Amino acid sequence: MPPTDPSSHTEPSEPPTGSAASPDRAPEPTSDPDQDSKPKPDPESESKPKPKPKPESKPKPKPKSESKPTAKAPAPVRSRKGVVIGALVAVAALLAGWLSQYAVGGDTTAPRAGGDSGNATAEERSDNTAAGDPALLKLARRNADDPFARGAADAPVVLIEYADFGCSFCGKFARDTEPKLVEKYVDKGLLRIEWRNFPVFGEGSERAALAGYAAGEQGRFWQFYDAVYADKGNEKNAFEDGHLRELAEQAGVRDLDRFDRDRASEAARKLLEKDRTEAYGLGAAATPAFLVNGQPIAGAQPDEVFTDAIERAAAAAEKSGKSGKPGEWSGGQSGGKPGSGGDQD
C-alpha cells in the first residue's frame, strides 16, 4: 500500500539540499557567526527526525496477519454445514428405503415405532381392514378359465400379484413364500392367486411378460413362471428371443412357433398394458406389490405377513357370509386342480 512505500518517507529530506547553499555564503564578512551556526543544526534536526517514521512501516503489515483469521472463520461454518447436510442425506436415504418397501397405499405393514421388525400381525389389524377396500376387491377377476391364475375361482380370498419377471424380490417371493401359500391355502380352496404383469425394468421385462402370455396360451404359464424365477441369473435379464424359447422349452411349451406368434400378438400387448395400467392406478411404484382381498402389501415380506393377511381376510369373508365354512372350501370351480389354475400337465 502507498503508506508503506519507503520513498514517501524520503521526500521530506530534499529541503536540506536548499540549505546546503548557506555554506557558500559563509565567507561573506557581513554574515553573523550566530546565523551561520543556525543553518547547520537545521539539516541535522530535519534529517534526524525524518527517518523516525520508518519504524512505522512495521505495524503496517498487521492487516496481512489479520487476514488469516478471516480465512479460518468460515471453516467452522462449513464443518457445521457438512454435518447438517450429512444428517439430511441419511434421513432422506432412510425415508427412501421405507417408501420403496411401502409404496402401495396404506401403512398396514409399515414398521412400528417400537423398534421391532415392523411386520404387523393379523391380530393388530381391525376386522374392517381385513375385509379390504370394496373398490380393490372388485379387481379380482375370478375367471375360472384364466390361465394366469391358480386356485378356485370361488375361493374366499384372492391374492393379486403385480410382478416383473426380472425383479429379484419377485423371484424371492416365488421361490420362498408362494410354494408355502399354495400348499397351505390354494390346494385347500381357501386362496386364489392371480398374476398381473407389471414390467418396470425396461424392454427385457416386457419381452418376458409377453412370453409369459404366450406360455399361458398353451396352458404352461405357471411352469414358465417357475422356470424364470428358479434362475437368479434372470434378474434384470435382457430376455432375448433365444433365451425366452429356452425357458419355454423348460416350461413344457410344445409348439414354439405358436409361442413366437402369440408373444408378438396384439392380444399379448393389450393384456400387458391392462395389467400395468391397473398397477399404476393403485399407486404402485415398485415390484412386487400385492392385494389380499383388497388389502395392500408391498414387497417380498416375511411369510407371516401373508399368512396373517390371508387368514384375517378369510375370517372377515366368512363373517360377512361371502364364503362357506373352512371345511367346505373345495375349490371345485377352478377349472383344474386347486393349485394349477387350469394349467395342463
N, C-alpha and C positions, 0 to 999 in steps of 0.2 A: 504494500500500500504506500502511497506518496509520503505519509508522515514518517515512515521508517527508512526512507531513502537517505543515505548519509550525505548526499550532495546538498540537500536542503539545509543541513547544518553548517556547511562550508561557505555558503553565500554571505553571511554576515561578516566573514573575515576579510572581505575585499576592502572596506574603508581604511585599514592600516596602510594600504599602498598609497592612498592620498596623503596621509600624514607623514609618509616617508620623505616627502619633499621638504619637510621642515629642517632636516639636517643640511640641505643645500642652502638654506637661508641662515644657518648658524653663524658663518664668518662675518656677517654684517655687524659693524661696530654698534649700530643703534639697537641691536637686539638685547633684551634683558636676559641675563643668565637664568633668572627665575622662570621666565617664559620658555626658555629652551628646555628647561627640565620638565615642564608640564607636558610637552608632547610625548616625551619618552615614556613616562608611565602609562600614557593613554593607550598605545598599542599593546603594552603588556596587559593592562587592565581589560582591554577589549578582547584580546586573544585568549586570555586565560579563562574567563567565564564562558566563552563561546563553546569550547569542547564539552562543557558540562552536560548539555542536552544529549550527548552521545549515549551515556548510560540509560537514557530514557528509551532507547531502542530495545532494551531487554524486555520491558513489560509488554511491548507491542506484540510479540509472538504469542502471548497468552491466549488470544482468541483461537489460535490453532489448537492449543491443548483443550480449550473448552468445546471444540467441535467434536472431540472424541466421545464425550458423554452423550451428545445429541445423536450420534450414530448408534450407540448402545441402547439408548432409551427405547426405541421401538422393539428391541429384541424380546423383552418380557411380553409385550403386546402380541407379537407374532406367536410366541410359545403358547400363550393363553388361547389365541385363535386356533392354533393347531389342536389343542386339547378339545376345544368345543367342536371343531369340525370332525375330529375323530370320533367323538361321542355321538354326534348326529349320524355319521356314516354307520356306526354299529347299530344304532336304533333302527335306521332305515333298513339295514340288512335283516334284522330280526323281524320287522314288520313284513318285509317282502317274503321271507320264508313262511311266516304264518299265513299270509294271504294266499300264497301258492298252494298251501295244503287245504285251505278252506274257501276256495274260490267260488264254489257253487253254493248259492244263497243259504243263509241260515248258520247259526253258531251252535247247532246241536251237538256237533262233535268237536267243538273248539276246546283248547286247553283251559283248565280251570286255574284260578289264581292260587290254589293251594300248593302248586309245585309238583303235582303228580304227573302221570303220563299223559293226562288230558283226554283220555278215551272215556267219554261219558257212557255209563251203563244204561241198560233199559230201565232200571228202577228209578233213575234220576230224571227220566223224561215223563211228561204228562201223558195221559191217555189221549188227549186231543192231539198232541204232537205225533203220537204213534199212529193215529188214524190217517195222518197225511193230509196234504192240501188237496181238496177236491179237484181243482184245475189240473194239478200234476197227476192225480190218479187217472185222469182221462187219457194221459199219454200212453198208457199200457194198451197195446194193440190187440192182444188176446186173440190173434188169428190162429186157429188150430192148424192151418197149413203153412204157417210161417217157417221157412227153413232156417231163419236166423234167430229162432227161439227154441228153448228146451224146457220141458215141464208141461203140466196140464194147463190148458187154456183157461180152465175154471179154478185154478189154484187161488187160495185166498190172498196170497202175497205175490207181487210181481216186482222183481228187481230188474231195472233197466240199466244197462252198462253202456256208457259213452266212452269209446276207447279208440286207440290208434295202434295198428299192428307194429309200428316202430317205436312204441313207448315202452321204456324199461319197467316202469311201475305197473303198467297194464300187464306186462309179462309176469311180474311178481304175483299179482292177483290171480292170474290164470294158472300159474304153477302151484302156488302155495295155499290159496284160500278157496278158490272156486271148486276144486275137486271135493273139498270137505262139505261145502254147501250143497253140492249135487247129491252126495251120499246121504247127508243128514236131512235135507229138506225136499230137494227136487224129486228124488226117487220115491219119496213118500207122499207126493202130491201136494205138499204144503207150499212149495215155491216154484215159480216160473221165472226163468231168466231170458230177457230179450236184449239182443245186441243192437247197438246203434253205431254206425260209422262216424267217427269224429277225428279225421286225419288232421293233425296240427303240425307235422314235421315236413311238409312240402310234397313235392311230386311223387317221391318214392312211397310215402304213406298213402297217397291217393291211389297209386297203381296197386298197392296191396289190398286196399279196400275194394277196388273194382274186381280184383282177382277173388276176393272172398265172396263177392256176389256171384261170380261165375261158378265157384265151387258149390255154393248153395243151390244153384240151379240144377245141379246133379246130386243133390242131397248129401253133400260132403262138407258143408260149411264148418261144423264143429271139429271135424277131423283136420281141416285146413287151419282152423284157429289153433288147435293143439300143436300142429306141426310148426307153425310160425313162432309161437311163444316158447316152444321147447328149446329153441336155439337162441341163446343170448346174443349171438352174432347178428341176429336180425334187428337188433335195436338200432333205430335211425338208419336202417339199410336203404340202399337206393332201389331195391326190389326191381331189378331189370327183368326183362321178359324171360330169359333163360332160367333165372333163379325162381321166378314165380311158377314156371312149368315144373321145376323140380319139386317145389313144395306141393303142387297139385298132385303129382305122382305119389308123393309120400302120403297125401291125404286120401288116396284111393280114387281120384277122379279118373274115370275111364276114358272119356272122349276129350283129348287135349285140344283137338281142332275146335270143338264146340266151346271148350273152355276159353280159347282165344277169342272166339266170336262174341261170347257172352260178356267178357270183361271189356270189350270195345263197344258194347251196345249202348244205345241211348237210355235204355231202362236201367242199366247199372249206374250210369252217371246221375240219372234222376233220383234214384234212391239215396245215393251218396249225399247229394245236395239236400234232400229232405231231412236226412238224419243230422247233418251238420247244422242246418238252419234251426232244427229243434234244440240242439245243444246250445247254440249261441243265444237262442231265445230264453233259455233258462239262466243265462249269465255265466255259463261255464267258460273258463279261460284256460283250463289245463286238463290233462288226462292222467288217470281215469277219473270219471265222475259217475255217481250212481244215484238212482232214486229207488227207494224201497217203499212201495205203496205211497209215493209222493213225498217221502222223507229224504232230503238230500244228504248224501255222504260224499265227501271229496277226498280223493287219494286212496292209495292201497293201504287202508287202515288195518290194524290187527284183527284177527278172526272174530274176537268177541264183540267188536263194534258191529259187524254184520249179523252175527247170531242174535245179539240183543235187539237190533232193529227188526229183524225178521220175526222173532218171537213176539215182540211187542206189537208189531203190525198184525200178526195172526190173531193175537188176543183181542185187539181192537176190532178186527173184522168179524170175529166170532161174536163179540158183544153186540155189534150192530146188526147181527143176523145176516151178514153177507157171505157167510161160509158155513159149511157143515161142521160137525164135531170133529176133533182131531182123528178119531178112528174112522171117519167117513171120507177122508181125503184120499180118493182112489186115483185121481189123475187120469181118469178114463177118457177125457176128451182131448188128449194131446195129439191125437193122430198118429201116435207111435209110442214107443216106450217112454216112461216118465222122464227119463234123463236124456232122451235122444232128440226131442223136439221134432220127431218125424224123420230124422236122418236115416238113410238106407245103409245097411251094413254090407 
